[in-house]
Amino acid sequence: MHTMLDPLLTPDQVRLTDADRRAAVAKLDSAVRQAALAPSDAGDRQLRLLTAETRGELRHIMAGVADAAPPRGLTTALRAFSGVWLVTCVVQFVIWVALAMFGHFDGPWWLWSDLGLGAVVAILWWTNESYHRKSDVLVVS
């Protein structure tokens, strides 16, 4: 089942797009040009890339190529903060509605923490997605 929350809660299960594949091929070519990867290894990885379906598979294909795929820690942080953010949003909203039903209607105080956590989730998501948009690798000498 595909939902709008998949990129936040299960970033490694997001299906690869043609743009993801093109960027991965460009990163492999960049790594070969910078002598960070042997041409034969890059060719093998490009063949595996043709059958890859998810970004998690892409991570395995790009293993060992510096700066080519988001680090596992980044995707784990994205999943964790997204889950905490969503649970926090729902719980605080329900409490706010319950209080409002008993006459304690205050402004939407829950928005402050939800917006703050949402900003963290947005930064993590943007950083994770940036690995899939760029088409070269950074080789540090």
DSSP file with accessible surface (Angstrom, degrees, kcal/mol):
  #  RESIDUE AA STRUCTURE BP1 BP2  ACC     N-H-->O    O-->H-N    N-H-->O    O-->H-N    TCO  KAPPA ALPHA  PHI   PSI    X-CA   Y-CA   Z-CA
    1    1 A M              0   0  212      0, 0.0     2,-0.5     0, 0.0     0, 0.0   0.000 360.0 360.0 360.0 130.4    0.0    0.0    0.0
    2    2 A H        +     0   0  153      3,-0.0     2,-0.3    12,-0.0    12,-0.0  -0.866 360.0 169.6-104.6 126.0    1.4    3.4   -1.0
    3    3 A T    >   -     0   0   46     -2,-0.5     3,-1.2     1,-0.0     0, 0.0  -0.838  48.7-106.9-127.1 171.4    0.6    6.4    1.1
    4    4 A M  T 3  S+     0   0  178     -2,-0.3     4,-0.2     1,-0.2    -1,-0.0   0.732 117.4  59.3 -68.1 -20.8    1.8   10.0    1.3
    5    5 A L  T >> S+     0   0   66      1,-0.2     4,-2.9     2,-0.1     3,-1.2   0.549  76.3  94.1 -87.6  -6.9    3.7    9.1    4.5
    6    6 A D  H <> S+     0   0   32     -3,-1.2     4,-2.4     1,-0.3     7,-0.2   0.900  81.1  54.4 -54.7 -45.1    5.9    6.4    2.9
    7    7 A P  H 34 S+     0   0   33      0, 0.0    -1,-0.3     0, 0.0    -2,-0.1   0.789 117.5  38.7 -62.2 -21.7    8.8    8.8    2.2
    8    8 A L  H <4 S+     0   0   26     -3,-1.2    74,-0.3    -4,-0.2    -2,-0.2   0.867 126.8  29.9 -91.4 -44.7    8.8    9.7    5.9
    9    9 A L  H  < S+     0   0   56     -4,-2.9    -3,-0.2     1,-0.2     3,-0.1   0.764 136.1  20.1 -91.8 -28.0    8.0    6.4    7.6
   10   10 A T    ><  +     0   0   45     -4,-2.4     3,-1.7    -5,-0.4     4,-0.4  -0.449  66.2 160.5-138.4  65.3    9.6    3.9    5.3
   11   11 A P  G >  S+     0   0    2      0, 0.0     3,-0.9     0, 0.0    44,-0.3   0.805  75.7  56.9 -62.3 -28.3   12.1    5.8    3.1
   12   12 A D  G 3  S+     0   0   25      1,-0.2    44,-2.4    43,-0.1    45,-0.3   0.639 103.3  55.5 -77.5 -12.2   14.0    2.6    2.1
   13   13 A Q  G <  S+     0   0  126     -3,-1.7    -1,-0.2    -7,-0.2     2,-0.2   0.432  77.2 118.6 -97.7  -0.3   10.8    1.1    0.7
   14   14 A V  S <  S-     0   0   23     -3,-0.9    41,-2.0    -4,-0.4    42,-0.2  -0.468  72.6-111.9 -66.7 133.2   10.0    4.0   -1.7
   15   15 A R  B     -A   54   0A 155     39,-0.2    39,-0.3    -2,-0.2     2,-0.2  -0.395  31.8-108.5 -68.7 142.4   10.0    2.8   -5.2
   16   16 A L        -     0   0   16     37,-2.4     2,-0.2    -2,-0.1    -1,-0.1  -0.471  31.9-151.6 -69.6 141.2   12.8    4.0   -7.5
   17   17 A T     >  -     0   0   70     -2,-0.2     4,-2.1     1,-0.1     5,-0.2  -0.603  30.9-105.0-103.1 170.0   11.9    6.5  -10.2
   18   18 A D  H  > S+     0   0  116      1,-0.2     4,-2.8    -2,-0.2     5,-0.2   0.881 124.1  55.0 -61.5 -36.3   13.6    7.0  -13.5
   19   19 A A  H  > S+     0   0   50      2,-0.2     4,-2.5     1,-0.2    -1,-0.2   0.898 106.0  51.4 -64.4 -39.8   15.2   10.1  -12.1
   20   20 A D  H  > S+     0   0   10      2,-0.2     4,-2.3     1,-0.2    -2,-0.2   0.923 111.9  46.9 -61.3 -43.2   16.6    8.1   -9.1
   21   21 A R  H  X S+     0   0   59     -4,-2.1     4,-2.6     2,-0.2    -2,-0.2   0.924 111.9  49.7 -66.0 -43.7   18.1    5.6  -11.6
   22   22 A R  H  X S+     0   0  161     -4,-2.8     4,-2.4     1,-0.2    -2,-0.2   0.916 111.9  48.4 -61.4 -42.8   19.6    8.4  -13.8
   23   23 A A  H  X S+     0   0   11     -4,-2.5     4,-2.3     2,-0.2    -1,-0.2   0.908 111.1  50.8 -64.5 -39.1   21.1   10.1  -10.8
   24   24 A A  H  X S+     0   0    2     -4,-2.3     4,-2.3     2,-0.2    -2,-0.2   0.919 110.5  48.6 -65.4 -42.3   22.6    6.7   -9.6
   25   25 A V  H  X S+     0   0   47     -4,-2.6     4,-2.7     1,-0.2    -1,-0.2   0.926 111.4  50.5 -63.3 -41.7   24.1    6.0  -13.0
   26   26 A A  H  X S+     0   0   29     -4,-2.4     4,-2.5     1,-0.2    -2,-0.2   0.892 109.6  50.9 -64.0 -37.6   25.6    9.6  -13.0
   27   27 A K  H  X S+     0   0    4     -4,-2.3     4,-2.4     2,-0.2    -1,-0.2   0.905 110.1  49.3 -66.3 -40.6   27.0    9.0   -9.5
   28   28 A L  H  X S+     0   0    0     -4,-2.3     4,-2.1     2,-0.2    -2,-0.2   0.930 112.2  48.2 -63.3 -44.1   28.6    5.7  -10.7
   29   29 A D  H  X S+     0   0   66     -4,-2.7     4,-2.6     1,-0.2    -2,-0.2   0.907 111.1  51.1 -61.5 -40.9   30.1    7.5  -13.7
   30   30 A S  H  X S+     0   0    1     -4,-2.5     4,-1.9   105,-0.2    -1,-0.2   0.908 108.6  51.1 -63.2 -41.4   31.4   10.3  -11.5
   31   31 A A  H  <>S+     0   0    1     -4,-2.4     5,-2.9     1,-0.2     6,-1.0   0.883 110.6  49.1 -65.6 -35.7   33.0    7.8   -9.2
   32   32 A V  H ><5S+     0   0   42     -4,-2.1     3,-1.8     4,-0.2    -2,-0.2   0.936 110.1  50.8 -67.3 -45.5   34.7    6.1  -12.2
   33   33 A R  H 3<5S+     0   0  176     -4,-2.6    -2,-0.2     1,-0.3    -1,-0.2   0.847 111.7  47.9 -60.4 -33.3   36.0    9.5  -13.5
   34   34 A Q  T 3<5S-     0   0   82     -4,-1.9    -1,-0.3    -5,-0.2    -2,-0.2   0.311 114.5-118.8 -90.8   8.3   37.4   10.3  -10.1
   35   35 A A  T < 5S+     0   0   92     -3,-1.8    -3,-0.2     2,-0.2    -2,-0.1   0.747  82.6 120.1  60.9  27.7   39.1    6.9   -9.8
   36   36 A A  S   <S+     0   0   57     -5,-2.9     2,-0.3     1,-0.2    -4,-0.2   0.550  76.0  33.2 -92.7  -9.3   37.0    6.0   -6.8
   37   37 A L  S    S-     0   0   19     -6,-1.0    -1,-0.2    -5,-0.1    -2,-0.2  -0.994  84.8-115.9-149.0 137.9   35.5    3.0   -8.5
   38   38 A A     >  -     0   0   51     -2,-0.3     4,-2.5     1,-0.1     5,-0.2  -0.491  27.1-124.0 -72.4 143.3   36.7    0.5  -11.1
   39   39 A P  H  > S+     0   0   95      0, 0.0     4,-2.3     0, 0.0     5,-0.2   0.878 111.8  52.5 -56.8 -37.8   34.9    0.7  -14.5
   40   40 A S  H  > S+     0   0   88      2,-0.2     4,-2.2     1,-0.2     5,-0.2   0.908 109.8  48.5 -66.8 -38.6   34.0   -3.0  -14.3
   41   41 A D  H  > S+     0   0   52      2,-0.2     4,-2.4     1,-0.2    -1,-0.2   0.911 110.6  51.1 -65.7 -41.4   32.5   -2.6  -10.8
   42   42 A A  H  X S+     0   0    4     -4,-2.5     4,-2.4     1,-0.2    -2,-0.2   0.909 109.1  51.5 -62.5 -40.3   30.5    0.4  -12.0
   43   43 A G  H  X S+     0   0   30     -4,-2.3     4,-1.9     2,-0.2    -1,-0.2   0.912 109.6  49.2 -63.2 -42.6   29.2   -1.7  -14.9
   44   44 A D  H  X S+     0   0   95     -4,-2.2     4,-2.1     1,-0.2    -2,-0.2   0.917 111.9  48.9 -62.2 -41.7   28.1   -4.5  -12.5
   45   45 A R  H  X S+     0   0   29     -4,-2.4     4,-2.1     1,-0.2    -2,-0.2   0.879 107.8  54.4 -67.3 -37.0   26.4   -2.0  -10.3
   46   46 A Q  H  X S+     0   0   58     -4,-2.4     4,-1.2     2,-0.2    -1,-0.2   0.894 107.8  50.5 -64.9 -37.0   24.6   -0.4  -13.3
   47   47 A L  H  X S+     0   0  114     -4,-1.9     4,-0.7     1,-0.2     3,-0.4   0.918 111.2  47.7 -65.4 -41.8   23.3   -3.9  -14.3
   48   48 A R  H >X S+     0   0  119     -4,-2.1     4,-0.9     1,-0.2     3,-0.8   0.846 105.4  61.1 -65.7 -31.6   22.0   -4.4  -10.7
   49   49 A L  H 3< S+     0   0    4     -4,-2.1     3,-0.4     1,-0.2    -1,-0.2   0.832  93.7  63.9 -64.6 -31.8   20.5   -1.0  -10.8
   50   50 A L  H 3< S+     0   0  126     -4,-1.2    -1,-0.2    -3,-0.4    -2,-0.2   0.825 110.6  36.8 -62.5 -31.5   18.2   -2.0  -13.7
   51   51 A T  H << S+     0   0  106     -3,-0.8    -1,-0.2    -4,-0.7    -2,-0.2   0.528  90.5 112.8 -99.8  -7.4   16.4   -4.6  -11.6
   52   52 A A     <  -     0   0    1     -4,-0.9     3,-0.1    -3,-0.4    -3,-0.0  -0.388  38.7-179.8 -66.8 142.9   16.4   -2.6   -8.3
   53   53 A E        +     0   0   98      1,-0.1   -37,-2.4   -38,-0.1     2,-0.3   0.661  56.9  42.0-115.3 -27.3   12.9   -1.6   -7.2
   54   54 A T  B  > S-A   15   0A  17    -39,-0.3     4,-1.8     1,-0.1   -39,-0.2  -0.817  76.9-115.4-124.4 165.9   13.4    0.4   -3.9
   55   55 A R  H  > S+     0   0   18    -41,-2.0     4,-2.0    -2,-0.3   -42,-0.2   0.775 115.4  61.4 -69.3 -25.4   15.7    2.9   -2.5
   56   56 A G  H  > S+     0   0   10    -44,-2.4     4,-1.5     2,-0.2    -1,-0.2   0.907 104.9  47.1 -65.2 -41.4   16.8    0.4    0.1
   57   57 A E  H  > S+     0   0   76    -45,-0.3     4,-2.1     1,-0.2    -2,-0.2   0.888 109.0  55.6 -65.0 -37.9   18.1   -1.8   -2.8
   58   58 A L  H  X S+     0   0    4     -4,-1.8     4,-2.5     1,-0.2    -2,-0.2   0.897 101.8  56.9 -61.0 -38.6   19.8    1.3   -4.2
   59   59 A R  H  < S+     0   0   27     -4,-2.0     4,-0.4     1,-0.2    -1,-0.2   0.919 108.1  47.2 -59.5 -42.4   21.6    1.8   -0.9
   60   60 A H  H >< S+     0   0  120     -4,-1.5     3,-0.8     1,-0.2    -1,-0.2   0.895 111.9  50.2 -67.0 -39.1   23.1   -1.7   -1.2
   61   61 A I  H 3< S+     0   0    7     -4,-2.1    -2,-0.2     1,-0.2    -1,-0.2   0.898 113.9  44.6 -65.9 -38.2   24.1   -1.1   -4.8
   62   62 A M  T >< S+     0   0    5     -4,-2.5     3,-2.3    -5,-0.2    -1,-0.2   0.416  82.7 134.4 -89.2   4.4   25.8    2.1   -4.0
   63   63 A A  T <  S+     0   0   56     -3,-0.8     3,-0.1    -4,-0.4    -3,-0.1  -0.249  71.9  22.0 -56.5 134.0   27.6    0.8   -0.9
   64   64 A G  T 3  S+     0   0   81      1,-0.2     2,-0.8   -27,-0.0    -1,-0.3   0.296  93.6 111.0  90.4 -10.9   31.2    1.8   -0.8
   65   65 A V  S X  S-     0   0   14     -3,-2.3     3,-1.5   -28,-0.0     4,-0.4  -0.879  74.5-123.1 -97.2 111.3   30.6    4.8   -3.1
   66   66 A A  T 3  S-     0   0   63     -2,-0.8    72,-0.3     1,-0.2   -30,-0.0  -0.245  83.9  -1.9 -59.4 135.3   31.1    7.8   -0.9
   67   67 A D  T 3  S+     0   0   58      2,-0.2    -1,-0.2    70,-0.1    69,-0.1   0.717  98.4 114.6  63.1  24.8   28.3   10.3   -0.7
   68   68 A A  S <  S+     0   0    2     -3,-1.5    -2,-0.1    -6,-0.2    -1,-0.1   0.723  76.2  22.1 -99.7 -23.8   26.1    8.4   -3.1
   69   69 A A  S    S-     0   0   20     -4,-0.4    -1,-0.2    -7,-0.1    -2,-0.2  -0.973  93.7 -88.4-140.3 153.9   23.2    7.3   -0.9
   70   70 A P        -     0   0    5      0, 0.0    58,-0.1     0, 0.0    -2,-0.0  -0.363  51.1-106.9 -62.5 139.8   21.8    8.6    2.3
   71   71 A P    >>  -     0   0   65      0, 0.0     4,-1.7     0, 0.0     3,-0.7  -0.326  24.4-117.5 -63.7 149.8   23.5    7.0    5.4
   72   72 A R  H 3> S+     0   0  124      1,-0.2     4,-2.6     2,-0.2     5,-0.2   0.865 114.6  60.1 -56.9 -37.1   21.4    4.5    7.3
   73   73 A G  H 3> S+     0   0   54      1,-0.2     4,-2.5     2,-0.2    -1,-0.2   0.874 102.7  52.0 -60.8 -35.0   21.5    6.8   10.3
   74   74 A L  H <> S+     0   0   25     -3,-0.7     4,-2.5     2,-0.2    -1,-0.2   0.935 111.4  44.8 -68.0 -44.7   19.8    9.5    8.4
   75   75 A T  H  X S+     0   0    2     -4,-1.7     4,-2.4     2,-0.2    -2,-0.2   0.881 113.3  51.7 -69.1 -33.4   17.0    7.3    7.2
   76   76 A T  H  X S+     0   0   75     -4,-2.6     4,-2.7     2,-0.2    -2,-0.2   0.927 110.8  47.6 -65.9 -43.9   16.6    5.9   10.8
   77   77 A A  H  X S+     0   0   30     -4,-2.5     4,-2.9    -5,-0.2     5,-0.3   0.906 110.8  52.3 -62.7 -40.9   16.4    9.4   12.2
   78   78 A L  H  X S+     0   0    0     -4,-2.5     4,-2.1     1,-0.2    -2,-0.2   0.936 112.0  45.4 -60.6 -46.8   13.9   10.4    9.5
   79   79 A R  H  X S+     0   0  134     -4,-2.4     4,-2.3     2,-0.2    -2,-0.2   0.933 115.6  46.5 -62.0 -45.8   11.7    7.4   10.4
   80   80 A A  H  X S+     0   0   54     -4,-2.7     4,-2.5     1,-0.2     5,-0.2   0.952 115.3  43.5 -64.8 -50.8   12.0    8.0   14.2
   81   81 A F  H  X S+     0   0   86     -4,-2.9     4,-2.6     1,-0.2    -1,-0.2   0.869 113.0  53.4 -65.6 -34.8   11.3   11.7   14.1
   82   82 A S  H  X S+     0   0    0     -4,-2.1     4,-2.7    -5,-0.3    -1,-0.2   0.929 110.5  47.0 -64.6 -43.5    8.4   11.2   11.7
   83   83 A G  H  X S+     0   0   26     -4,-2.3     4,-2.5     2,-0.2     5,-0.2   0.938 114.1  46.5 -63.4 -46.1    6.8    8.7   13.9
   84   84 A V  H  X S+     0   0   78     -4,-2.5     4,-2.7     1,-0.2     5,-0.2   0.923 113.1  50.7 -62.1 -42.4    7.2   10.8   17.0
   85   85 A W  H  X S+     0   0   59     -4,-2.6     4,-2.6    -5,-0.2    -2,-0.2   0.936 111.6  46.4 -61.9 -47.0    5.9   13.8   15.1
   86   86 A L  H  X S+     0   0   44     -4,-2.7     4,-2.3     2,-0.2     5,-0.2   0.924 114.5  46.6 -64.8 -43.5    2.8   12.1   13.8
   87   87 A V  H  X S+     0   0   93     -4,-2.5     4,-2.8    -5,-0.2     5,-0.3   0.934 112.9  50.3 -63.8 -43.4    1.9   10.5   17.2
   88   88 A T  H  X S+     0   0   31     -4,-2.7     4,-2.5    -5,-0.2     5,-0.3   0.921 109.9  50.9 -60.8 -44.1    2.5   13.9   18.9
   89   89 A C  H  X S+     0   0   28     -4,-2.6     4,-2.1    -5,-0.2    -1,-0.2   0.945 114.2  43.0 -58.2 -49.5    0.2   15.6   16.4
   90   90 A V  H  X S+     0   0   92     -4,-2.3     4,-2.5     2,-0.2     5,-0.2   0.943 115.5  47.3 -65.9 -48.4   -2.6   13.2   16.9
   91   91 A V  H  X S+     0   0   76     -4,-2.8     4,-2.4     1,-0.2     5,-0.2   0.942 114.6  45.7 -61.9 -47.1   -2.4   12.9   20.7
   92   92 A Q  H  X S+     0   0   38     -4,-2.5     4,-2.5    -5,-0.3    -1,-0.2   0.894 112.6  51.0 -66.4 -36.6   -2.3   16.7   21.2
   93   93 A F  H  X S+     0   0   92     -4,-2.1     4,-2.7    -5,-0.3    -1,-0.2   0.927 110.3  49.1 -65.6 -42.8   -5.1   17.3   18.8
   94   94 A V  H  X S+     0   0   87     -4,-2.5     4,-2.7     2,-0.2    -2,-0.2   0.923 112.3  48.3 -62.8 -42.8   -7.3   14.8   20.5
   95   95 A I  H  X S+     0   0   82     -4,-2.4     4,-2.8    -5,-0.2     5,-0.2   0.932 111.3  50.8 -63.0 -42.3   -6.6   16.3   23.9
   96   96 A W  H  X S+     0   0   36     -4,-2.5     4,-2.3     1,-0.2    -2,-0.2   0.925 111.8  46.5 -62.0 -44.2   -7.3   19.8   22.6
   97   97 A V  H  X S+     0   0   53     -4,-2.7     4,-2.1     2,-0.2    -1,-0.2   0.917 111.9  51.4 -65.0 -42.2  -10.6   18.6   21.1
   98   98 A A  H  X S+     0   0   37     -4,-2.7     4,-0.9     1,-0.2    -2,-0.2   0.923 111.5  47.0 -61.6 -43.4  -11.5   16.9   24.4
   99   99 A L  H ><>S+     0   0   68     -4,-2.8     5,-2.5     1,-0.2     3,-0.7   0.900 109.9  53.7 -64.4 -39.1  -10.8   20.0   26.4
  100  100 A A  H ><5S+     0   0   30     -4,-2.3     3,-1.6     1,-0.2     5,-0.3   0.870 102.3  58.0 -64.1 -35.3  -12.8   22.1   23.9
  101  101 A M  H 3<5S+     0   0  141     -4,-2.1    -1,-0.2     1,-0.3    -2,-0.2   0.785 106.3  50.0 -66.7 -23.8  -15.8   19.8   24.4
  102  102 A F  T <<5S-     0   0  162     -4,-0.9    -1,-0.3    -3,-0.7    -2,-0.2   0.152 128.5 -95.6-100.5  16.6  -15.7   20.6   28.1
  103  103 A G  T < 5S+     0   0   65     -3,-1.6     2,-0.6     1,-0.1    -3,-0.2   0.537  93.5 116.6  88.9   6.4  -15.5   24.3   27.6
  104  104 A H      < +     0   0  114     -5,-2.5     2,-1.1    -6,-0.2    -4,-0.1  -0.395  36.0 163.0-102.7  56.4  -11.8   24.8   27.8
  105  105 A F        +     0   0  139     -2,-0.6     2,-0.2    -5,-0.3    -8,-0.1  -0.629   7.6 164.9 -81.9 101.8  -11.4   26.1   24.3
  106  106 A D        -     0   0  100     -2,-1.1    -6,-0.0     1,-0.2    -2,-0.0  -0.659  47.3 -74.5-103.4 171.9   -8.0   27.7   24.2
  107  107 A G        -     0   0   47     -2,-0.2     2,-3.0     1,-0.2    -1,-0.2  -0.071  68.0 -76.9 -57.9 168.4   -6.1   28.6   21.0
  108  108 A P    >   +     0   0   58      0, 0.0     3,-1.8     0, 0.0     4,-0.4  -0.344  63.0 165.6 -72.5  72.4   -4.5   25.8   19.1
  109  109 A W  T >>  +     0   0   92     -2,-3.0     3,-1.1     1,-0.3     4,-0.6   0.780  65.9  69.7 -59.8 -27.4   -1.6   25.4   21.6
  110  110 A W  H 3> S+     0   0   40      1,-0.2     4,-1.9    -3,-0.2    -1,-0.3   0.718  82.3  74.2 -67.0 -19.5   -0.7   22.1   20.1
  111  111 A L  H <> S+     0   0   63     -3,-1.8     4,-3.1     1,-0.2     5,-0.3   0.849  86.0  62.8 -64.1 -32.3    0.5   23.7   16.9
  112  112 A W  H <> S+     0   0  204     -3,-1.1     4,-1.9    -4,-0.4    -1,-0.2   0.943 110.0  36.2 -62.5 -49.4    3.7   25.1   18.4
  113  113 A S  H  X S+     0   0   47     -4,-0.6     4,-2.7     2,-0.2     5,-0.3   0.882 117.6  53.4 -71.4 -34.6    5.2   21.7   19.2
  114  114 A D  H  X S+     0   0    8     -4,-1.9     4,-2.2     1,-0.2    -2,-0.2   0.906 110.9  46.1 -66.5 -38.7    3.8   20.1   16.0
  115  115 A L  H  X S+     0   0  108     -4,-3.1     4,-2.0     2,-0.2    -1,-0.2   0.897 112.7  50.7 -70.0 -37.4    5.4   22.9   13.9
  116  116 A G  H  X S+     0   0   41     -4,-1.9     4,-1.6    -5,-0.3    -2,-0.2   0.953 115.4  40.5 -65.0 -49.5    8.7   22.6   15.7
  117  117 A L  H  X S+     0   0   43     -4,-2.7     4,-2.5     1,-0.2    -1,-0.2   0.880 112.4  57.8 -65.4 -35.6    8.9   18.8   15.3
  118  118 A G  H  X S+     0   0   17     -4,-2.2     4,-2.7    -5,-0.3    -1,-0.2   0.872 102.7  53.7 -62.1 -36.0    7.6   19.2   11.8
  119  119 A A  H  X S+     0   0   52     -4,-2.0     4,-2.3     2,-0.2    -1,-0.2   0.913 108.5  49.1 -65.6 -40.2   10.5   21.5   11.0
  120  120 A V  H  X S+     0   0   57     -4,-1.6     4,-2.5     2,-0.2    -2,-0.2   0.938 112.3  48.1 -63.1 -45.0   12.9   18.8   12.2
  121  121 A V  H  X S+     0   0    5     -4,-2.5     4,-2.9     1,-0.2     5,-0.2   0.919 110.4  52.2 -61.7 -41.7   11.2   16.2   10.0
  122  122 A A  H  X S+     0   0   53     -4,-2.7     4,-2.7     1,-0.2    -1,-0.2   0.916 110.0  48.1 -62.7 -41.4   11.2   18.6    7.0
  123  123 A I  H  X S+     0   0  113     -4,-2.3     4,-2.4     2,-0.2    -1,-0.2   0.927 113.6  46.9 -65.3 -44.6   15.0   19.1    7.4
  124  124 A L  H  X S+     0   0   29     -4,-2.5     4,-2.5     2,-0.2    -2,-0.2   0.917 113.7  48.3 -63.2 -41.9   15.6   15.4    7.7
  125  125 A W  H  X S+     0   0   88     -4,-2.9     4,-2.9    -5,-0.2     5,-0.2   0.940 112.0  48.9 -63.9 -45.7   13.4   14.6    4.7
  126  126 A W  H  X S+     0   0  149     -4,-2.7     4,-2.0    -5,-0.2    -2,-0.2   0.913 112.4  48.3 -61.5 -43.1   15.1   17.3    2.6
  127  127 A T  H  X S+     0   0   54     -4,-2.4     4,-0.9     2,-0.2    -1,-0.2   0.929 112.8  48.1 -63.7 -43.9   18.5   16.0    3.5
  128  128 A N  H >X S+     0   0    1     -4,-2.5     3,-0.7     1,-0.2     4,-0.6   0.933 113.2  47.5 -62.3 -44.7   17.5   12.4    2.7
  129  129 A E  H >X S+     0   0   24     -4,-2.9     4,-1.1     1,-0.2     3,-1.0   0.829  99.7  67.9 -67.8 -29.4   16.0   13.4   -0.6
  130  130 A S  H 3X S+     0   0   38     -4,-2.0     4,-1.8     1,-0.3     3,-0.3   0.836  93.1  59.4 -63.2 -29.4   19.0   15.5   -1.6
  131  131 A Y  H << S+     0   0   39     -4,-0.9    -1,-0.3    -3,-0.7    -2,-0.2   0.838 107.4  46.6 -64.5 -31.6   21.1   12.3   -1.9
  132  132 A H  H << S+     0   0    9     -3,-1.0    -1,-0.2    -4,-0.6    -2,-0.2   0.676 112.1  50.4 -85.2 -17.8   18.7   11.1   -4.5
  133  133 A R  H  < S+     0   0  112     -4,-1.1    -2,-0.2    -3,-0.3    -1,-0.2   0.789  91.0  84.4 -90.1 -32.4   18.6   14.4   -6.5
  134  134 A K     <  -     0   0   53     -4,-1.8  -107,-0.2     1,-0.1  -108,-0.1  -0.379  59.4-158.6 -75.5 154.8   22.4   15.0   -6.9
  135  135 A S        +     0   0   66   -109,-0.1     2,-0.3  -108,-0.1  -105,-0.2   0.243  63.8  57.7-120.5  13.8   24.2   13.4   -9.7
  136  136 A D        -     0   0   88    -69,-0.1     2,-0.3  -106,-0.1  -109,-0.2  -0.897  69.2-126.8-136.3 169.3   27.8   13.4   -8.7
  137  137 A V        -     0   0    5     -2,-0.3     2,-0.6  -110,-0.2   -70,-0.1  -0.857  17.2-128.4-116.4 153.5   29.9   12.1   -5.8
  138  138 A L        -     0   0  110     -2,-0.3     2,-0.6   -72,-0.3   -70,-0.0  -0.896  19.8-163.0-102.5 119.8   32.3   13.9   -3.6
  139  139 A V        -     0   0   55     -2,-0.6     2,-0.6   -72,-0.0    -2,-0.0  -0.918   5.4-155.1-106.1 120.4   35.7   12.4   -3.3
  140  140 A V              0   0  124     -2,-0.6   -74,-0.0     1,-0.0    -2,-0.0  -0.839 360.0 360.0 -96.5 124.9   37.7   13.6   -0.3
  141  141 A S              0   0  162     -2,-0.6    -2,-0.0     0, 0.0    -1,-0.0  -0.587 360.0 360.0 -88.4 360.0   41.5   13.2   -0.8
